[in-house]
């Protein structure tokens, strides 16, 4: 994996090849120190430096899943969806049941407009609030509004779940109610709202 400035090289990413693919000199920092530096850079929206620190941490512990997840999330934030997809797929080769990686891969497929692939992957995952949220969005995308409402109402009712997902689900549900969305009608507002929801 080679990360320079604000771009990722177009060759296939392989975190395991970092040592021979980069010119970074070895240092005396520990895995935890690199991760902490990466977190500090990420908080300051310095994605390039953050990713480089997570890469350095991965060199010290190639089996650590958090390095993949953090790099993948930053790539998503940078809208580098193809590379984010590669990162999540690499992690899933190590841990195919990693729920967080699978959900983020679903989101990545959506952002790449590979809706069928996202729907297919969601169907293989165990039940969760995040799964139901994206199932609801995809149902609305396909015009299956009753199914969308059912899934999003379930998400909104999970008071012990993610407050962020609950809030997002309620916003889409409010649009259904406000505009009387049904199977025979759509609004520009709903389409815009769904696009925004997919992007979050």
NORDA-V983035 format. One line per field, one symbol per residue. phi: phi as a letter, one per 30 degrees, with the letter a starting at -180 (. if undefined). psi: psi as a letter, one per 20 degrees, with the letter a starting at -180 (. if undefined). burial: b if it has 16 or more other ideal C-beta (glycine too) atoms within 10 Angstrom, else e. A space follows every 50 residues. Layout:
phi: ???
psi: ???
burial: ???
This chain:
phi: .bbbhcbcdddddbddceeccccddebcddeddddddddddddcicdedd ddddddddedadcdddddddddddddddicddddedddddddddbdcddd dddddeddedddicdddddddedccddaddedddddddddedicdddedd dddddddddccdeddddddddddddeddchdbdcbbbeddedddeddddd
psi: ppopckqpqirppohijghiirjpqqajqrgggggggggghghjkmgghg ghhhghhhhhniiphhgggggghhhghjkmhghgggghhgghhhnijogg hgghhghggghjkmghggggghiiqqprggghghhgghghhjjmhggggg ghhgghimijbphghgggghgghhhgghjlpaijqqqhggggggggghi.
burial: bbbeeeebeeeebebeebeebbeeeeeeeeeeebbebbeebbeeeebbeb bbbbbbbbbeeeebeebbbbbbbbbbebebbebbbbbbebbbeeeeebeb bbbbbbbbbbbeebeebbbebbeebeebbbbbbbbbbbbbbeebbeebbe bbebbbeeeebeeebbebbeebbebbeeeebeeeeeeeebeebbeebbee
